[in-house]
Amino acid sequence: AVEKITVEEGVTFLPYLVWNNDVLEEIILPSTLTNAYFMNYATLEKYTVSPDNNVYCSVDGVVYSKDMKTLYAYPATKAGKFFAVPESVEVINEYAFSFIKNLRYLDMSSCAVTSIMTKAFNQMQSIAYINLPETLKTIQSNGFYRTWFSTVFIPSTVTTVDTAAFAKTDTDSYYRIPEFYTDSEAAKIKEF
């Protein structure tokens, strides 16, 4: 099995990254890549993007858009228990936080995200606490799919919680200030 995969220069498109590998620790992406679908691997520690890439960049192993407005992929076994999403981030891509094993505390309070996309948080097994930003308005269906956490703070700015937004989660506490709910799943949310 290969621990590091380097995508060749000249490649512009990657469908779901589909390497079957139980020990993959790093994926190196070329300057020519302009379109990719990111999925995590159980052992992945970091992504490295060529600094000459005009679409993507990597900071501490995490993949972002070059302008740092979209967070595309957080590696499943990235070291560290705490991560703060940068202020510039407006979009958390689908599957961005998938199969995460080490992360315990996710602070999104300073970023500008307005919507949690479908399966943006997918099968996160280690997370204990998520602090969502005051800019958040919508949590899409399956936004937190099979994500086990003890506490999530949902800000009063959220106006829509889609059906099954917290599908198959095992969560002790949802805290929320507003008094409306859009579906039975949201009925689990407690007043803060």
N, C-alpha and C positions, 0 to 999 in steps of 0.2 A: 504494500500500500504506500501511496505517496503522501508526504506531509505537506508539501507545498505545490501548488499548481500555478503556472504562469501562462496567462492567456497571451497568445502571440500578437505582436504589433500587426496592424492591418485588419484585425477583427473589429467590426463595427457593431454587431448585434449578438447578444447572447440570450437565447430563450432561457427558461428556468435553468439555473446552473445545476446540471444533472450528473455530477461526478459521483459515482458510487464508491465511497471511501470512508472507512471507519476511523481513520487517523488524520484526516485533513485538518491542518492547523492554520494555513494561510492561503489566500487567493490573491494573486497579483494581476491587476487589470491594466491594459495598455492605454496609451494616449489616444488611440483611434476609436475606442469604445464610445458609442453614442446612445445605445439603447440596450438595457439589460433588465431582466426580471430577477430580483434577488430572493433567494430562499436560503435559509440557514442550514448548516450542517452541525451535527451533534458535538463535534470536536473543534469547530472553527474558533480560532483565537483572534484573528485579525484579517482585515482586507487591506491591501495596499494598492492605491491608485497612482498611476504615473502622474507626476506633477504637471506634465504637459497636456493632460486630458482637459478639454474645454467644457465637458458636461458634468463629470463627477470629480470628487476629491475625497481623500480619506484623512481623518484626523484621529489620532490614537486608535487606529484600527476600525473606526466606524465610517461608513460610506454616506456622503452627503452630495447634494447637487453642488456644482462649483460655486454658486452664490450663497451656499449654506442655508438655503430656505427650505430644502427638503431633506429629511433624514431617511435614507433608503434602507440601511441594514446595520444592525448592531450584532456583532458576532456572538454566537451561542455560548462560548466559553471564555469570553473576554474577561481578563482579570479585573478584580475590584467588585466591591459590594454596593457602591454608590455611583450614580451617574446623573448629572444635570444636563438636560437638553439645552443646547445653546440658545440664547435670546433670539437669534436670527431665524430659527426654525419655525416655519408656518405650516408645514405638512409632515406628518408621520406616515410614511408609505405603508401600503398593505404588506403584512408579514415582516415589518421592520424589526419588531421585537418578537422573534419566534424561537421557541425551544431554549430560552435563556436559562442558564444553570447557576451562575454565580451572583448575579445582580439581586440585591435585597431592597434597595431604596432607589426609587426613580423620582427625581424632582423635575417637573415640567413647569413649575410656577413662573419662570422667567421667559418662557418661549411664547410665540405668537400663534400657536395652533388654534384653529377654530373648529375643526372637525376631527374626530377619531375615525379613521377609515376602517372598513371591514377587515377584520383579522389583523389590524395593526399590532395588536398584542395577542399573540397566538401561542398557547400552551407554554406560558412562562411558569416554570415550576418552583422558582426560588424567591420570587418577589414577595415582600412583606407589606410594602407601603408605596403608594403612588399618590403624588400631589399634582393634580391637573391644573392647567393655567386658567386665569380669569378671562382669557380671550375665548375659551371653549364655548361653542354653542350647540354642537351636535355630537352624539355618540351613535355611530351607525351600527346596523345589525351585525352581530358577532364582532364588534370592536374589541371586546375582551373575550376571546374565545378560549375556553379551557385554560383560563389563567387563574392560578391559585394565589390569592393575596389575602392578608388579614384586614387591611384598611385601604380604602380609596376615598379621597376627598373630591367630591363633585361640586364645582363652583356654582354659584347662583346664576351665572350667565348662561348655563345650559338650558336650552329651551326645547330640545328634542332628544329623547332617548328611544331609539328605534327598537322594534320588537327583537327580542333575543340579543340585545346589546351585550348582555352579560351571560351568554349561553354557556352552559356547562361549566360555570365557575364554581369554585368552592371558596366563598369569601365570608369572613366573619362580620365585617362592617362596611356598609356603604353610608356615607354621610353627605347630606345635601340640604341646602337652605330653602329653595323654592318648594311650593306646596302642590305642584301639579305632577302627574305621572302619565306617561303615554301607553304603558302596558303593564301587565301583571308582574313582569320581572322587576320593573322599577318600584313596585310596591315594597320590595325588600329594603329600599333606601330609607334611612332614618333621618329625622330632623337633627340638625347639629346643634 
